[in-house]
Amino acid sequence: MSKTKKVRMFVLLGVIFVHAVKLAAAQDELYHFRSGVHLSTERPLSNKEAETLVTGIRMWTGLDHIVFEPNGNLRLNDSANVTGGSRAARELIIAAAASGDSFTLERHDNSPNIAFAQIESTDCYIDSSGQRHNVWRLRIDFEDFTKLSGNNKALAAFDVTASVVHELTHGVYGCLDLIDDRDQLGGCERFVNQMRSELGLPLRLFYYPQNIKAVNPDGSGFVRSELRFNFERAEKDKELFVSFNAEKIFDFSRAKSKTAIRSELLAQKRMRVF
C-alpha cells in the first residue's frame, strides 16, 4: 500500500472514530436516567404552575422547605422539619423523591386526552447491577382545574396536588383505581382520602363522577353534560361537590368503557405494571 493511501486510511479511521465517540455521547445523553421527582424539560411547567404545585405539596405534606431546584429536581431539604400536613402524603412524597424510579412532571394544558392528570410508565432502565427502574410520565392539565366549580372545601380536596398524589400512589405503591363494582372508590382514592382526613378535608365518595343534567338558567333545556364528584359532608353542612362541564375537560369520543378500563387494570395488576 502506498504512503498516500495509508495516510488517507488513517484520516478516514480518525473521522469514523470521532463520529463514533460523538454518537456514543449523544446516546448517553439521550438515555440519561434521573431518579426521583423532577420537572420535565420537554414539557416544562410555567413558573406559576411550578409554584402552585410546590406550594400545594408543602401544604399537603407539612414539609415547608420543599423546592424545585434550578435543574428541576424536587428537593426535600429538612424533611424532619414538619408543620402540620398529612403523614400519609409526607411518606408518599419522601418515598417518591428517594425512589429508584423516575417521575417526570409534564405540562399538558388543554389536552383532550387527559382529564386533570394521568401517569404512565413509558420506559424501563436496567442499571449495572441488573436492578429495574421504571420511568414514569406524570401528565398534568392545569387548565382543567380552572374549569371546576363547587364548594370551597370540596375544591380544596380536589386540587392539582390531590391529583398529583393520586397518580404518584399508582407509581410508588402500585395502587389501582376502581376494578370491581363492589368497590366504588378504588385503592388510590382510598389512600388519598386518608390524606384528606389527616388534613381535615372532606372525603371523596366515589371514583366515577355523577352525571348531572345541566340546563340554562331560563329553563330552556339541556345545554351541556355536567359531571360531579361528591364528597362526604358533616351532618349540618350542605352537600359538598366539585362539578365541571365534561366537554371542556375531556374528549369523550376517545374514552374507554368501564369494562375495558377494568380489564386493563386487572392485566396491569397481574403484570405488576401500574
C-alpha positions in Angstrom: 0.0 0.0 0.0 1.4 3.4 -1.0 2.2 6.1 1.6 -0.6 8.3 0.3 -3.2 5.5 0.6 -2.0 4.8 4.2 -2.4 8.5 5.1 -6.0 8.6 3.7 -6.9 5.4 5.6 -5.7 6.8 8.9 -7.6 10.0 8.2 -10.7 8.0 7.4 -10.4 5.9 10.6 -9.9 9.0 12.6 -13.1 10.5 11.2 -15.0 7.3 11.9 -13.6 7.2 15.5 -14.7 10.9 16.2 -18.2 10.2 14.8 -18.4 7.0 17.0 -17.4 9.0 20.1 -20.0 11.7 19.3 -22.7 9.1 18.7 -22.0 7.3 21.9 -22.0 10.6 23.8 -25.3 11.6 22.2 -26.8 8.2 23.1 -25.6 8.6 26.7 -27.3 11.9 26.9 -30.4 10.6 25.2 -30.8 7.8 27.7 -29.6 9.6 30.8 -31.7 8.3 33.7 -32.8 10.7 36.5 -34.3 9.1 39.6 -36.7 10.8 42.0 -39.2 13.5 41.1 -38.4 16.3 38.6 -39.9 18.8 36.2 -39.9 17.9 32.5 -37.6 19.8 30.2 -39.6 18.8 27.1 -42.9 19.9 28.5 -41.9 22.3 31.3 -44.4 23.7 33.8 -44.7 27.5 33.8 -43.2 29.3 36.8 -46.8 29.9 38.1 -47.7 26.2 37.7 -44.5 25.0 39.4 -45.1 27.4 42.3 -48.7 26.3 42.6 -47.7 22.7 42.7 -44.8 23.1 45.2 -47.0 25.2 47.5 -49.6 22.5 47.4 -47.1 19.8 48.2 -45.9 21.8 51.2 -49.4 22.2 52.5 -50.4 18.5 51.9 -47.1 17.1 53.4 -46.2 19.7 56.0 -42.7 19.8 54.6 -42.2 23.6 54.5 -38.8 23.5 52.8 -39.5 21.5 49.7 -38.3 23.3 46.5 -37.7 22.6 42.8 -34.1 23.1 42.1 -32.9 25.0 39.1 -32.3 21.7 37.3 -35.9 20.7 38.0 -35.3 18.1 40.7 -37.7 18.1 43.7 -35.5 18.6 46.8 -36.9 17.9 50.3 -34.3 19.7 52.3 -35.1 19.4 56.0 -37.6 16.5 56.0 -37.6 16.4 59.8 -39.0 20.0 60.0 -42.7 19.5 59.7 -45.6 21.9 60.1 -49.0 20.1 60.1 -49.8 18.3 56.9 -50.7 14.7 56.3 -48.4 11.9 57.4 -49.5 9.7 54.5 -48.9 12.4 52.0 -45.5 13.1 53.5 -44.4 9.5 53.4 -45.6 9.3 49.8 -43.5 12.3 48.6 -40.5 11.2 50.6 -40.7 7.7 49.0 -41.1 9.2 45.5 -38.2 11.5 45.9 -36.0 8.7 47.3 -37.3 6.2 44.8 -35.0 4.4 42.3 -37.7 5.2 39.8 -38.0 8.4 37.7 -41.1 10.6 38.0 -41.2 13.4 35.4 -43.9 16.1 35.8 -45.2 17.3 32.5 -47.5 20.1 31.4 -50.3 19.1 29.1 -52.7 22.1 29.4 -55.9 21.9 27.3 -55.3 18.3 26.3 -58.4 16.4 25.1 -56.8 13.1 26.2 -56.1 14.0 29.8 -58.7 14.7 32.5 -56.8 16.6 35.2 -53.8 14.2 35.4 -52.6 10.8 34.4 -49.5 8.7 34.9 -47.9 6.2 32.6 -44.8 4.0 32.7 -43.1 4.7 29.4 -39.7 3.0 29.8 -37.6 0.8 32.0 -33.9 1.4 32.9 -31.7 -1.5 34.0 -28.7 -0.4 35.9 -25.3 -2.2 36.0 -26.4 -4.4 38.9 -29.4 -5.6 37.0 -31.9 -3.5 39.1 -35.0 -2.4 37.3 -36.1 1.2 37.4 -39.4 2.4 35.9 -39.6 5.7 34.0 -43.0 7.4 34.8 -44.6 10.3 33.0 -47.0 12.2 35.2 -49.0 14.5 32.9 -50.9 17.4 34.3 -53.6 19.5 32.7 -53.5 22.6 34.9 -56.2 24.3 32.8 -58.8 21.6 33.8 -58.7 22.8 37.4 -59.7 26.3 36.3 -62.9 24.9 34.9 -64.1 23.5 38.2 -66.9 24.9 40.4 -68.3 23.9 43.7 -67.8 24.3 47.4 -64.5 25.7 48.7 -63.9 22.7 50.9 -64.5 20.2 48.1 -62.4 22.3 45.7 -59.5 22.2 48.2 -59.9 18.4 48.4 -59.7 18.1 44.6 -56.9 20.4 43.5 -53.8 19.9 41.5 -51.9 18.4 44.4 -54.7 15.9 45.1 -54.4 14.7 41.5 -50.6 14.5 41.6 -50.5 12.5 44.9 -53.3 10.2 43.4 -51.1 9.5 40.4 -47.9 9.1 42.5 -49.8 6.5 44.5 -50.1 4.4 41.4 -46.3 4.5 40.7 -44.9 4.5 44.2 -47.2 2.0 45.9 -48.8 0.2 43.0 -52.3 1.1 44.0 -55.1 0.7 41.4 -58.3 2.6 40.7 -61.8 1.0 40.6 -61.7 -2.6 39.3 -64.9 -4.0 40.8 -68.5 -2.8 41.0 -68.4 -3.6 44.7 -65.6 -1.1 45.2 -66.9 2.3 44.3 -63.8 4.2 45.3 -60.6 2.3 44.4 -57.3 1.8 46.1 -55.7 5.2 45.1 -58.6 7.4 46.2 -58.9 5.4 49.4 -55.3 6.3 50.1 -55.8 9.9 49.1 -58.9 10.0 51.4 -56.5 9.1 54.3 -54.5 12.2 53.4 -57.7 14.3 53.2 -58.8 13.0 56.6 -55.4 13.9 58.1 -55.7 17.4 56.6 -59.3 17.9 57.7 -60.6 17.9 54.1 -63.9 16.2 53.0 -63.6 12.7 51.7 -64.4 11.7 48.2 -67.3 9.2 48.0 -66.9 7.6 44.5 -64.2 7.2 41.9 -66.5 7.9 39.0 -68.3 11.2 38.8 -72.1 11.5 38.8 -73.7 12.7 35.6 -75.8 15.8 36.2 -78.3 17.2 33.7 -77.4 20.9 33.2 -79.9 23.4 32.0 -79.9 27.0 31.0 -80.9 29.5 33.8 -84.1 30.3 31.9 -85.1 26.6 31.9 -84.9 26.3 28.1 -83.5 22.8 28.3 -80.3 20.7 28.3 -77.2 22.6 27.3 -74.2 20.6 28.4 -73.0 17.4 30.0 -72.1 18.2 33.6 -70.3 15.8 35.9 -70.0 16.0 39.6 -67.6 14.5 42.2 -69.4 14.1 45.5 -67.7 14.4 48.9 -68.6 13.4 52.4 -70.1 16.2 54.4 -70.6 17.0 58.1 -74.2 16.5 59.3 -75.1 20.2 59.3 -73.2 21.2 56.2 -74.7 21.5 52.8 -73.8 19.0 50.1 -70.2 19.1 49.1 -69.2 18.6 45.4 -67.0 19.6 42.6 -68.6 19.9 39.1 -67.4 20.6 35.6 -68.6 20.7 32.0 -67.4 17.4 30.7 -66.8 18.5 27.1 -64.4 21.2 28.3 -62.3 18.7 30.2 -62.0 15.6 28.0 -62.8 14.3 24.5 -65.3 11.5 25.5 -65.3 10.1 22.0 -61.9 8.7 22.8 -62.9 7.4 26.3 -62.7 3.7 27.1 -65.6 1.8 28.6 -65.5 0.9 32.3 -65.3 -2.7 31.3 -62.2 -2.1 29.2 -60.6 0.0 31.9 -61.2 -2.8 34.5 -59.7 -5.4 32.1 -56.6 -3.2 31.6 -56.2 -2.6 35.4 -56.5 -6.3 36.1 -53.9 -7.1 33.5 -51.6 -4.5 34.9 -52.1 -5.9 38.4 -51.1 -9.4 37.2 -48.0 -8.0 35.4 -47.1 -5.7 38.3 -47.1 -2.7 35.8 -49.3 0.0 37.3 
